[in-house]
Amino acid sequence: MATLDIPQRFNRARHKRHDAAVDSAAFLIRHVCDTLGLADLSNQEVLDVGCGTRFTQAIVEQGLAVRRYVGVDVYREMIDFLRENVSDPRFEYHHIDVHNALYNPDAPPMTEATELGLGDRTFDIIWLFSVFTHLAPEDYGTMLRVLRRYIRPDGHLVYTLFVDELTEGGHGFIDRVSGGLRPGSDSDVVTVNRERHVKPFVDVYPDQPLLCALYSREHAYELIDGTGWRPVELLPPNELAQHHFVCVPEWDSRRKQ
């Protein structure tokens, strides 16, 4: 298969080695397919918000099936690179001009009226990996409302987030914090145990705002209410993805169908 040579500065995945980043994306694609009961993505049009580069690399380099892949990101230079260097007609990319402290600091904040540059197009699957993990509560609901416009009636939304709980598999953020301790929002240290009080939201590292947006399970569900989505399940973390919601669109007589 062809190799897609992407400059290292555009790789924002946890795995910095090329092969590891590609393998991680291929794993997540298979995991989404397994979760949704799909053999592959050959009949699926996918919208990837906060796309980065690794999913494009995995699909191209490992010959993975997808009907259409649309990547959206705030990192304009990366989007420009992908547009210029990915010639496969299944792919397209869009820059979204909303605020991001690292990659788009001078842009306006996202609002419910924010457009993704896609017109009235809709998709079978929308996924976001490592996006809600950096969203404050007010932006959590806003993002869900924006995304709601782009889903088909039988489509699915999948997104990862940090949930403040221990897990049986040991792959969650709380599981991985060294020594069973974590910093709190007021820089204290809270012992992790199954009976402790869990705050609805904690910006774990105040000196690095939203590096880790940590939600209680209950608050993560509460923030979905009224956004036009219905949560199907909150899946536990695995070796390459934190907790992840699977949601479907809600329909009512007041919403255009």
JORAUR-V756524 format. One record per backbone hydrogen bond with DSSP energy under -0.5 kcal/mol. CO is the residue of the C=O (numbers start at 1). NH is the residue of the N-H. E is the energy in kcal/mol with one decimal. If there is no record, write none. Layout:
BEGIN
co->[CO | CO]
nh->[NH | NH]
e->[E | E]
END
This chain:
BEGIN
co->[3 | 4 | 7 | 8 | 10 | 14 | 17 | 18 | 19 | 20 | 21 | 22 | 23 | 24 | 25 | 26 | 27 | 28 | 29 | 30 | 31 | 32 | 33 | 33 | 34 | 41 | 41 | 44 | 44 | 44 | 45 | 45 | 46 | 46 | 47 | 47 | 48 | 48 | 48 | 51 | 53 | 54 | 55 | 56 | 57 | 58 | 59 | 65 | 68 | 69 | 69 | 70 | 71 | 72 | 72 | 73 | 74 | 75 | 76 | 77 | 78 | 79 | 80 | 81 | 82 | 85 | 88 | 90 | 92 | 94 | 95 | 96 | 100 | 104 | 104 | 108 | 111 | 118 | 123 | 124 | 125 | 126 | 127 | 128 | 128 | 131 | 132 | 133 | 136 | 136 | 137 | 138 | 139 | 140 | 141 | 142 | 143 | 144 | 145 | 146 | 147 | 148 | 150 | 152 | 156 | 157 | 158 | 159 | 161 | 162 | 163 | 172 | 173 | 177 | 178 | 180 | 182 | 184 | 188 | 190 | 191 | 193 | 200 | 202 | 202 | 204 | 205 | 208 | 212 | 212 | 213 | 213 | 214 | 215 | 216 | 217 | 218 | 219 | 221 | 221 | 222 | 224 | 224 | 228 | 230 | 233 | 233 | 235 | 241 | 243 | 244 | 245 | 246 | 246 | 247 | 248 | 252]
nh->[5 | 6 | 10 | 11 | 12 | 16 | 21 | 22 | 23 | 24 | 25 | 26 | 27 | 28 | 29 | 30 | 31 | 32 | 33 | 34 | 35 | 36 | 37 | 38 | 37 | 44 | 67 | 46 | 67 | 68 | 124 | 125 | 48 | 70 | 49 | 127 | 50 | 51 | 72 | 55 | 57 | 58 | 59 | 60 | 61 | 62 | 64 | 41 | 46 | 71 | 92 | 48 | 94 | 50 | 51 | 96 | 76 | 79 | 80 | 81 | 82 | 83 | 84 | 85 | 86 | 87 | 91 | 69 | 71 | 73 | 97 | 98 | 104 | 100 | 107 | 99 | 114 | 121 | 152 | 156 | 47 | 158 | 49 | 130 | 160 | 134 | 135 | 213 | 139 | 140 | 141 | 142 | 143 | 144 | 145 | 146 | 147 | 148 | 149 | 149 | 150 | 151 | 123 | 155 | 126 | 247 | 128 | 245 | 163 | 215 | 165 | 176 | 177 | 180 | 181 | 192 | 190 | 187 | 184 | 182 | 193 | 196 | 216 | 204 | 214 | 206 | 208 | 211 | 204 | 214 | 162 | 215 | 202 | 164 | 220 | 221 | 222 | 223 | 224 | 225 | 225 | 227 | 229 | 250 | 248 | 235 | 246 | 244 | 238 | 161 | 235 | 159 | 232 | 233 | 157 | 230 | 255]
e->[-0.8 | -0.9 | -1.9 | -1.8 | -0.9 | -0.7 | -2.6 | -2.3 | -2.5 | -2.2 | -1.9 | -2.4 | -2.3 | -2.1 | -2.3 | -2.3 | -2.4 | -2.6 | -2.3 | -2.8 | -2.6 | -2.2 | -0.6 | -3.2 | -0.8 | -1.8 | -2.0 | -0.6 | -1.2 | -1.6 | -1.5 | -1.8 | -0.6 | -2.7 | -0.6 | -2.3 | -0.5 | -0.6 | -2.7 | -0.6 | -2.2 | -2.5 | -2.4 | -2.5 | -3.2 | -2.2 | -1.2 | -0.7 | -3.0 | -0.5 | -1.7 | -3.0 | -2.5 | -2.9 | -1.9 | -2.0 | -1.3 | -2.2 | -3.0 | -1.9 | -2.5 | -2.5 | -1.8 | -1.6 | -2.1 | -0.7 | -1.9 | -2.6 | -2.5 | -1.8 | -0.5 | -1.6 | -2.0 | -1.4 | -1.3 | -2.2 | -1.7 | -1.8 | -2.3 | -2.2 | -2.7 | -2.6 | -1.8 | -0.5 | -1.9 | -2.0 | -1.5 | -2.9 | -1.0 | -1.7 | -1.4 | -1.0 | -2.6 | -1.8 | -2.1 | -2.3 | -2.6 | -1.6 | -0.6 | -1.1 | -2.1 | -1.0 | -2.1 | -2.4 | -2.4 | -2.7 | -2.1 | -2.4 | -0.6 | -2.4 | -1.9 | -1.8 | -1.2 | -1.9 | -1.1 | -2.1 | -2.0 | -1.8 | -2.9 | -1.2 | -0.6 | -1.0 | -2.2 | -1.2 | -2.6 | -0.6 | -2.4 | -2.1 | -2.0 | -0.8 | -0.8 | -0.5 | -2.4 | -3.2 | -2.3 | -1.7 | -2.5 | -2.3 | -1.6 | -0.7 | -1.0 | -1.9 | -0.6 | -2.9 | -2.4 | -0.6 | -2.4 | -1.8 | -2.7 | -2.2 | -2.9 | -1.6 | -3.3 | -1.5 | -2.6 | -3.2 | -1.5]
END
